[in-house]
C-alpha cells in the first residue's frame, strides 16, 4: 500500500485515491470506458460476438465468441481498429490488439 507523505498532514486527495484503489472503483470505471470504446468502434454484428477482456501493458485483449468474427478481426480489421483506437482513444495507450476465442 502507498504511504502518505510524511512531511505533514495527509491530503484528502491521497486518502480518496486510497479508497478508490481499495474498492476497485478505478478498475471498474476503466473497464466501463473500454467497453464503451469497443461498442463505439464496432458494428452490431461484431459487438454482439465480442467483448473487452482487459488492457494490460498496452495490449487490449478482446474475447470473441464466433470463429468467423475472430478470423475477420485477426485477418482484416486488426490494423484498422488499432489505428482508430490509437487516434481516437490515445489516453488508453493501446500498443496492440489480441483477439482470443472464448465460449
KOLKOL-334033 format. One line per 8 residues: number of its first residue (from 1); their letters; for each residue x, y, z of N, C-alpha, C. Coordinates in Angstrom, 3 decimals, padded with zeros to 6 digits, always signed. Example, Ala and Ser with C-alpha at 12.3 -4.5 7.8 and 13.67 -1.06 7.14 Angstrom:
# KOLKOL-334033
1	AS	+013.190 -005.690 +007.800 +012.300 -004.500 +007.800 +013.200 -003.300 +007.800 | +012.850 -002.250 +007.080 +013.670 -001.060 +007.140 +012.900 +000.030 +007.870
END
This chain:
# KOLKOL-334033
1	XXXXXXXX	+000.842 -001.180 +000.000 +000.000 +000.000 +000.000 +000.881 +001.233 +000.000 | +000.454 +002.249 -000.708 +001.198 +003.507 -000.715 +001.130 +004.166 +000.638 | +002.170 +004.863 +000.949 +002.219 +005.582 +002.219 +001.993 +007.071 +001.964 | +001.318 +007.735 +002.894 +001.117 +009.176 +002.719 +002.434 +009.914 +002.891 | +002.541 +011.088 +002.301 +003.739 +011.884 +002.506 +003.960 +012.110 +004.000 | +005.207 +012.047 +004.437 +005.499 +012.139 +005.875 +005.785 +013.559 +006.340 | +005.683 +014.518 +005.469 +006.042 +015.885 +005.848 +004.837 +016.745 +006.229 | +003.820 +016.160 +006.822 +002.667 +016.944 +007.257 +001.409 +016.114 +007.234
9	XXXXXXXX	+000.284 +016.766 +007.345 -000.993 +016.050 +007.363 -001.236 +015.349 +006.026 | -001.988 +014.273 +006.094 -002.328 +013.520 +004.897 -003.367 +014.297 +004.090 | -003.125 +014.400 +002.800 -004.047 +015.174 +001.967 -005.312 +014.375 +001.688 | -006.393 +015.092 +001.466 -007.666 +014.469 +001.135 -007.556 +013.714 -000.188 | -006.828 +014.267 -001.132 -006.635 +013.608 -002.417 -005.972 +012.251 -002.269 | -004.957 +012.185 -001.408 -004.279 +010.913 -001.168 -005.245 +009.901 -000.567 | -006.026 +010.331 +000.399 -006.972 +009.429 +001.053 -008.039 +008.936 +000.077 | -008.559 +009.824 -000.763 -009.557 +009.427 -001.751 -008.973 +008.439 -002.750
17	XXXXXXXX	-007.736 +008.680 -003.149 -007.075 +007.756 -004.061 -006.971 +006.368 -003.446 | -006.657 +006.294 -002.173 -006.548 +005.006 -001.488 -007.902 +004.293 -001.420 | -008.961 +005.031 -001.131 -010.300 +004.432 -001.074 -010.698 +003.890 -002.445 | -010.443 +004.663 -003.470 -010.776 +004.246 -004.829 -010.024 +002.976 -005.192 | -008.757 +002.912 -004.875 -007.959 +001.714 -005.181 -008.459 +000.498 -004.413 | -008.728 +000.662 -003.134 -009.161 -000.469 -002.315 -010.491 -001.037 -002.777 | -011.354 -000.199 -003.198 -012.691 -000.660 -003.588 -012.787 -001.055 -005.049 | -011.712 -000.903 -005.789 -011.716 -001.295 -007.193 -012.495 -000.357 -008.087
25	XXXXXXXX	-012.790 +000.828 -007.591 -013.595 +001.773 -008.369 -012.864 +002.183 -009.641 | -011.582 +002.412 -009.552 -010.822 +002.832 -010.729 -010.837 +001.751 -011.798 | -010.686 +000.488 -011.390 -010.692 -000.602 -012.354 -012.052 -000.742 -013.025 | -013.124 -000.628 -012.254 -014.471 -000.731 -012.827 -014.721 +000.397 -013.813 | -014.307 +001.597 -013.438 -014.501 +002.748 -014.304 -013.695 +002.599 -015.592 | -012.471 +002.115 -015.480 -011.636 +001.911 -016.663 -012.249 +000.842 -017.566 | -012.750 -000.237 -016.978 -013.375 -001.304 -017.766 -014.608 -000.776 -018.492 | -015.396 +000.035 -017.817 -016.585 +000.614 -018.451 -016.195 +001.507 -019.623
33	XXXXXXXX	-015.129 +002.268 -019.455 -014.666 +003.140 -020.534 -014.180 +002.314 -021.726 | -013.477 +001.220 -021.452 -013.023 +000.334 -022.530 -014.216 -000.310 -023.242 | -015.215 -000.714 -022.480 -016.423 -001.297 -023.083 -017.128 -000.297 -023.985 | -017.232 +000.951 -023.543 -017.864 +001.996 -024.365 -017.056 +002.224 -025.643 | -015.727 +002.243 -025.505 -014.867 +002.438 -026.666 -015.107 +001.323 -027.689 | -015.098 +000.068 -027.234 -015.279 -001.059 -028.147 -016.662 -001.004 -028.822 | -017.674 -000.662 -028.055 -019.025 -000.542 -028.615 -019.081 +000.564 -029.664 | -018.357 +001.644 -029.429 -018.342 +002.762 -030.364 -017.608 +002.402 -031.657
41	XXXXXXXX	-016.588 +001.568 -031.561 -015.750 +001.248 -032.716 -016.312 +000.139 -033.604 | -017.167 -000.691 -033.063 -017.592 -001.885 -033.801 -019.072 -001.835 -034.164 | -019.385 -002.489 -035.265 -020.773 -002.578 -035.678 -021.468 -003.683 -034.881 | -022.790 -003.674 -034.846 -023.533 -004.631 -034.017 -023.151 -006.090 -034.221 | -022.916 -006.503 -035.451 -022.573 -007.902 -035.727 -021.318 -008.339 -034.969 | -020.325 -007.476 -034.901 -019.084 -007.790 -034.176 -019.279 -007.558 -032.682 | -019.923 -006.470 -032.341 -020.153 -006.123 -030.928 -020.890 -007.228 -030.183 | -021.860 -007.853 -030.838 -022.650 -008.907 -030.200 -021.855 -010.189 -029.982
49	XXXXXXXX	-020.735 -010.324 -030.648 -019.944 -011.556 -030.586 -018.565 -011.354 -029.964 | -018.332 -010.176 -029.380 -017.020 -009.897 -028.805 -017.165 -008.966 -027.605 | -016.119 -008.914 -026.795 -016.121 -008.048 -025.617 -014.689 -007.786 -025.178 | -014.504 -006.682 -024.475 -013.187 -006.349 -023.932 -012.922 -007.224 -022.721 | -011.807 -007.939 -022.754 -011.410 -008.746 -021.594 -010.594 -007.905 -020.624 | -009.543 -007.258 -021.151 -008.702 -006.420 -020.297 -007.704 -005.649 -021.148 | -007.086 -004.682 -020.496 -005.985 -003.925 -021.079 -004.826 -004.060 -020.114 | -003.744 -004.655 -020.602 -002.583 -004.826 -019.730 -001.315 -004.596 -020.539
57	XXXXXXXX	-000.465 -003.742 -020.012 +000.817 -003.424 -020.651 +000.641 -002.999 -022.106 | -000.414 -002.250 -022.372 -000.647 -001.734 -023.716 -001.303 -002.707 -024.674 | -001.617 -003.912 -024.212 -002.258 -004.919 -025.068 -003.732 -004.998 -024.696 | -004.579 -004.663 -025.641 -006.021 -004.742 -025.435 -006.484 -006.126 -025.874 | -006.974 -006.908 -024.916 -007.451 -008.255 -025.206 -008.963 -008.226 -025.429 | -009.363 -008.809 -026.545 -010.771 -008.874 -026.912 -011.178 -010.337 -026.979 | -012.197 -010.711 -026.216 -012.754 -012.055 -026.289 -013.738 -012.119 -027.438 | -013.658 -013.181 -028.236 -014.522 -013.329 -029.405 -015.222 -014.683 -029.319
65	XXXXXXXX	-016.549 -014.667 -029.446 -017.361 -015.876 -029.285 -017.690 -016.581 -030.604 | -017.164 -016.109 -031.707 -017.565 -016.616 -033.011 -016.326 -016.761 -033.892 | -016.118 -017.960 -034.461 -014.941 -018.224 -035.281 -014.778 -017.304 -036.475 | -015.815 -017.134 -037.313 -015.668 -016.235 -038.458 -015.368 -014.783 -038.052 | -015.965 -014.326 -036.971 -015.678 -012.960 -036.498 -014.233 -012.874 -036.009 | -013.764 -013.906 -035.335 -012.370 -013.946 -034.889 -011.431 -013.852 -036.092 | -011.713 -014.614 -037.124 -010.882 -014.572 -038.335 -010.924 -013.187 -038.983 | -012.098 -012.589 -039.026 -012.225 -011.247 -039.602 -011.404 -010.238 -038.819
73	XXXXXXXX	-011.518 -010.284 -037.504 -010.778 -009.334 -036.666 -009.271 -009.543 -036.791 | -008.832 -010.787 -036.761 -007.403 -011.078 -036.873 -006.856 -010.772 -038.256 | -007.616 -011.131 -039.277 -007.103 -011.027 -040.627 -007.300 -009.693 -041.319 | -008.436 -009.066 -041.068 -008.773 -007.885 -041.863 -008.943 -006.600 -041.071 | -009.301 -006.688 -039.824 -009.690 -005.484 -039.090 -008.675 -005.025 -038.039 | -007.716 -005.870 -037.708 -006.767 -005.570 -036.622 -006.105 -004.197 -036.783 | -005.478 -003.960 -037.915 -004.725 -002.724 -038.107 -005.641 -001.501 -038.129 | -006.773 -001.639 -038.797 -007.749 -000.541 -038.861 -008.246 -000.170 -037.462
81	XXXXXXXX	-008.623 -001.174 -036.678 -009.120 -000.917 -035.322 -008.035 -000.338 -034.431 | -006.821 -000.875 -034.530 -005.720 -000.367 -033.708 -005.439 +001.099 -034.023 | -005.387 +001.437 -035.289 -005.155 +002.836 -035.673 -006.253 +003.749 -035.140 | -007.478 +003.298 -035.230 -008.598 +004.106 -034.751 -008.543 +004.283 -033.231 | -008.218 +003.218 -032.524 -008.081 +003.308 -031.063 -006.959 +004.269 -030.705 | -005.825 +004.141 -031.359 -004.686 +004.994 -031.042 -004.951 +006.455 -031.380 | -005.783 +006.703 -032.374 -006.108 +008.081 -032.761 -007.199 +008.674 -031.878 | -008.300 +007.956 -031.735 -009.460 +008.492 -031.018 -009.411 +008.279 -029.511
89	XXXXXXXX	-008.673 +007.270 -029.075 -008.636 +006.927 -027.651 -007.191 +006.800 -027.173 | -006.398 +007.802 -027.478 -004.963 +007.773 -027.145 -004.716 +007.634 -025.645 | -005.655 +008.078 -024.828 -005.477 +008.018 -023.375 -005.331 +006.590 -022.853 | -005.796 +005.590 -023.615 -005.665 +004.201 -023.176 -004.279 +003.629 -023.461 | -003.527 +004.285 -024.327 -002.166 +003.870 -024.669 -002.100 +002.415 -025.145 | -002.993 +002.057 -026.060 -003.031 +000.708 -026.618 -001.942 +000.592 -027.681 | -001.064 -000.408 -027.522 +000.012 -000.667 -028.472 -000.343 -001.781 -029.445 | -001.166 -002.732 -028.982 -001.539 -003.844 -029.855 -002.868 -004.445 -029.412
97	XXXXXXX	-003.451 -005.221 -030.320 -004.712 -005.908 -030.064 -004.465 -007.410 -030.065 | -005.139 -008.083 -029.162 -005.060 -009.538 -029.092 -006.483 -010.068 -029.044 | -006.851 -010.865 -030.049 -008.182 -011.439 -030.116 -008.115 -012.889 -029.660 | -008.974 -013.250 -028.719 -008.948 -014.570 -028.097 -010.301 -015.235 -028.258 | -010.295 -016.456 -028.752 -011.548 -017.227 -028.897 -012.038 -017.665 -027.520 | -013.280 -017.363 -027.218 -013.902 -017.760 -025.956 -015.227 -018.438 -026.261 | -015.747 -019.142 -025.311 -017.047 -019.807 -025.493 -018.120 -019.095 -024.752
END
